[in-house]
C-alpha cells in the first residue's frame, strides 16, 4: 500500500497478516494530491496541487524524479496516457489538456476544451 500525507512524503506499507512495516520511499517536500500507477504498475506518478509531477519506480526504490512543473497554468490533474508508460496527460482549470513525455518532461501537445474544468 502506497500512501502520502500533506508533508509530501511517499510511504509504503507492507502488510502481512496482522503486522505491517512502514518504509519511506521519497520526500518531495510538496503536498501530494494524487498517486497514479501506470497501467503495468511499474511507475507511479506523484501529482502535487502546485502543478508538479514526479515519477517514482517502486522496483528501483530510488528517489522521485521531477518530470514537469506546470505551476503557472492552474494545474488540476494528471494521468498516464495509455497504452504504455511513455506519456502523461494533464488538465488545467481553464480546460487546457496537455500531453507530456514522461522520458524527459517535454511538452508535446495541447487541446483547449473551451470550458472550465473541475474535479
Secondary structure, DSSP 8 states (H G I E B T S, - for coil): -EEE-TT-EEEEEEEETTEEEEEEEEE-SS-EEEEEE-TTSS-EEEEETTSEEEEE-TTTT---EEEEE-GGGTEEEEEEESSSSSEEEEEETTSEEEEEETTT--EEEEEE-SS----
